[in-house]
Amino acid sequence: MATPTVLAVVHDLMLSSRISAAAKGVGVDLTFTRSLDAVLAAARGTPAPALVILDLNSAGVRPLEIVAALKGDPALAGIPTVGFVSHVDTATIDAARQAGVDRILARSAFVQQLPQLLGG
């Protein structure tokens, strides 16, 4: 059985480190990407990722454009997405829902639930 792959679109080094440690702990292959083209290429790869994680507050990687592109492509639309965001950033939360992010979590809840998100 192939090891699940997770794509992480995260710019923050501390969160990247936490995600890496959690992925290692649950035996998941993790790939960090920072551009739309890289995400789409990885999503079309074999095997397809089991999950795409997005830092919704990272304007530099344009996470909402990435989600819109994934959800707009019938071949990629079924890949689950999880976005984390500052709990007070209601405008981004609303925009993420509109873009089609499957699950939106406050940053603190995301960190607490990381092992479960990656493992299941």
C-alpha atoms as one frame of an Amber mdcrd trajectory, in Angstrom:
protein
   0.000   0.000   0.000   1.368   3.424  -0.973   2.163   5.984   1.683  -0.348
   8.854   1.590   0.987  12.144   0.292  -0.030  15.521   1.643   0.631  18.847
  -0.064   1.200  21.812   2.215   0.940  25.350   0.892   2.513  27.044   3.882
   4.989  29.901   4.066   5.419  30.132   7.862   8.585  28.279   8.912   7.376
  27.428  12.418   4.143  25.901  11.127   6.054  24.120   8.366   8.224  22.524
  11.025   5.184  21.456  13.073   3.468  19.994  10.029   6.654  18.117   9.058
   7.023  16.641  12.535   3.375  15.567  12.640   3.602  14.015   9.157   6.678
  12.061  10.142   4.906  10.894  13.294   1.977   9.439  11.368   3.970   8.121
   8.395   2.730  10.509   5.743   4.820  11.821   2.849   4.736  15.604   2.879
   5.494  17.983   0.030   5.656  21.740   0.481   4.635  23.870  -2.466   4.306
  27.620  -2.801   2.832  28.294  -6.199  -0.287  27.477  -8.146   1.681  25.695
 -10.865   3.540  23.527  -8.332   0.317  22.577  -6.549  -1.444  21.683  -9.783
   1.518  19.621 -11.002   1.726  17.738  -7.705  -2.053  17.252  -7.588  -1.985
  15.694 -11.052   0.831  13.356 -10.035   0.603   9.713  -9.166  -0.528   9.050
  -6.596  -2.768  12.062  -6.145  -2.382  13.754  -2.771  -4.662  12.606  -0.002
  -4.943  16.170   1.317  -3.937  19.745   0.526  -3.222  21.994   3.510  -3.362
  25.760   3.005  -2.313  28.696   5.142  -5.201  30.979   4.287  -3.448  34.025
   5.756  -0.414  33.668   3.488  -1.086  36.221   0.760   2.266  35.422  -0.858
   1.107  31.982  -1.997  -2.431  33.096  -2.949  -4.210  30.126  -1.316  -7.694
  31.091  -2.489  -6.567  31.033  -6.125  -5.057  27.608  -5.544  -8.286  26.259
  -4.055 -10.378  27.760  -6.851  -8.113  26.100  -9.440  -8.261  22.726  -7.684
 -12.019  22.793  -7.197 -12.561  24.100 -10.731 -10.792  21.121 -12.322 -13.052
  18.031 -12.331 -10.028  15.730 -12.127  -8.759  17.475  -8.974 -11.951  18.684
  -7.311 -12.211  15.588  -5.109  -8.885  16.188  -3.361  -9.752  17.276   0.194
  -8.538  20.687   1.329  -7.956  22.010   4.828  -7.237  25.660   5.429  -6.114
  27.301   8.623  -6.626  30.946   9.419  -6.604  33.472  12.226  -9.926  33.020
  14.001 -10.637  36.763  13.858 -10.124  37.026  10.087 -13.762  36.570   9.147
 -13.320  38.062   5.671 -10.762  35.381   4.775 -12.911  32.670   6.340 -15.869
  33.758   4.211 -13.705  33.976   1.071 -12.291  30.498   1.747 -15.793  29.072
   2.012 -16.712  30.751  -1.277 -13.562  29.359  -2.936 -14.485  25.837  -1.850
 -12.096  24.990   0.999 -13.496  21.770   2.437 -12.527  22.402   6.047 -11.512
  25.689   7.663  -9.915  25.727  11.096  -8.572  28.380  13.409  -4.779  28.218
  13.500  -4.769  26.914  17.091  -7.318  24.176  16.326  -5.349  23.200  13.231
  -2.169  22.711  15.260  -4.035  20.658  17.879  -5.722  18.454  15.254  -2.723
  18.011  12.972  -2.024  14.334  13.716  -5.686  13.440  13.124  -5.882  15.543
   9.957  -2.793  13.908   8.507  -3.580  10.411   9.653  -7.141  10.096   8.769
